Structure formats: structure tokens, C-alpha cells
Amino acid sequence: MSPHSTYETLRQFADSWGLVATFVLFVVLVAWPFRPGARKANEEAANMIFAEDNRGGDYNGE
């Protein structure tokens, strides 16, 4: 098998099943935050910036 035919085979695979796999991965990643069990984790992440800092005052890296 020549390198040219290997390239053509891989390109044909990427144009067909690679595209399908990429689309499925995209749909899964977009739908992941909307799954029923994720509500608590999403709310915690959204409100994390409003949490009180227990150290008090400005954070100076110590």
C-alpha cells in the first residue's frame, strides 16, 4: 500500500465517520450541563464568585 492510498483512506474516514464522531462529541458536550443531576454543581459554580472569603480583607497571596 502506497503512502498516497493511506492518505486517501484516512481522509475518506475523516470525511465520513470522523465527522459523525465529532458531531456526536459536540452534542454530548453541549448537553452535559443540562443533565438533571448537574443542577446543584452548576448553581455552586455560578455562585462561587459571591462566596465570602474567610480570611477577611484583601487577599495578598499569603
N, C-alpha and C positions, 0 to 999 in steps of 0.2 A: 504494500500500500504506500503510495507516494505522499509526501507532505501536503501536496495540493488537495488530494482527496480527503485527508484527515481534516484539513481546514474546512472544506466544504461540508463534511459530515458534522463537525462541531457547529458550524454556522447554521446548518439546517435544524439541528437540535435546539440551538438557542432561539432561533426564529419561531419555533413551534412550542415545544414543551418548556423551554426556558421562559418564554413569555407567559405561559399559563402559570408556572410556578411563581413568577414574580408578581403576577396579578393576585394570586391566592394569598401570598405573603402580605401584600399591601392591604387587602381586605381584612385579614386577621389582625394586623397591627392597628388599623383604623377602628375596628370593632372592639378591641381589647379593653379600652377604658369604659365602655358602655355595658360590660357584662354585669349581671346582677350582684355578684359578690364584691365588686370593686367600689361600691358607693362610699364605704367608710374610708378606705385608703385614699380615694380621690378627694373627699372632704378634708381629711387631715392634711394632705399635700396643699390644697388650696388655701387653708387657713394657717399654714405653718409660718408665713411671714408676719402674722399678727400675734404670735406667741410671745409672752413676756420673757425677757432674758433674766434668768435667776441671779446673775452676777451683779446686776444693777449698774447704772451709769453707762458710760461709753465703753465699748469693748476696745481694749488697746493691745490685744494679742497675747496677753499673759494667761 
